[in-house]
Amino acid sequence: MVDITHKSNTLRKAVATAKLKVSSLQTIETVLAGKVPKGDVFEFSRAAGLFAVKKNE
């Protein structure tokens, strides 16, 4: 581990965007309804974003 106590705090903001192409409207409806068999797509993406933030701190 590296000692970073001497660093000053800075306010940072990150914005992520994505474009998704799907082959059918049913895919979009399934994602929005939260009925994807492997789980909630949006919640998984939020968790991935939090892990990315922790990794870059």
URBEL-V674449 format. One record per residue. PHI is phi in radians with two decimals (none if undefined). OMEGA is omega in whole degrees, -180 to 180 (* if undefined). D_LAST is the distance of its C-alpha to the last C-alpha in whole Angstrom. Layout:
PHI/OMEGA/D_LAST
PHI/OMEGA/D_LAST
This chain:
none/180/12
-1.89/178/11
-1.35/-179/12
-2.02/-178/11
-1.13/-180/13
-1.39/-179/15
-1.33/176/12
-1.50/179/13
-1.29/176/12
-2.30/178/12
-1.51/-180/12
-2.20/178/11
-2.46/178/13
-2.24/178/13
-2.21/179/16
-1.93/176/17
-2.30/180/21
-2.62/172/23
-2.05/-177/26
-2.18/176/28
-1.89/179/32
-2.16/-175/34
-1.53/-179/37
-2.58/177/39
-1.14/180/39
-1.06/178/39
-1.08/179/35
-1.10/180/34
-1.09/179/36
-1.13/179/35
-1.14/-179/31
-1.13/179/32
-1.40/-180/34
1.28/-176/31
-1.94/176/34
-1.25/-176/32
-0.96/-178/33
-1.53/177/29
2.14/-178/28
-1.25/-177/26
-1.09/-177/25
-1.21/179/23
-1.17/177/22
-1.12/180/20
-1.19/175/19
-1.10/179/17
-1.10/178/16
-1.08/177/15
-1.12/178/13
-1.16/176/11
-1.11/179/10
-1.11/179/9
-1.11/-180/6
-1.10/-179/5
-1.20/-177/6
-1.63/-180/4
-1.30/*/0
